[in-house]
């Protein structure tokens, strides 16, 4: 049942992302989707017999890779930049909130989500510039990035995540 929920929410997020824009700039809410999935899949005991299990991180990275693959397919460009970026975001979101931050606040969640949004955009654009003949207008890229970061920070403040909800 949980898988069905994530499939439905992923489809809804992709529909929203492709149909809604803000100030004529696309949104990047798939990063929020992968981020929330990563946090929801943090295991209570990430260390088994003294060794890091990586269960939550690997599951989140796989989900991120699937979302990135779909995003690459819909972008009508090369396959790989979004796949790599979203997989790393899935891994990082689970890892950051188990190994780095132990106290979650709305500001912490929003700040980490903003940094991951910047990371996502830089990785995707950099790989597309390196692997294709695409030319990027730097001013428009920064404008798009600013709008995406602000939008995702607002969403990050609204996301309520409790450590007690973790499996």
Secondary structure as UniProt FT lines:
FT   HELIX           2..19
FT   STRAND          21..22
FT   TURN            23..24
FT   STRAND          25..26
FT   HELIX           29..40
FT   STRAND          47..48
FT   TURN            49..50
FT   STRAND          51..52
FT   HELIX           55..75
FT   HELIX           81..95
FT   HELIX           96..100
FT   HELIX           106..131
FT   HELIX           138..158
FT   HELIX           163..165
//
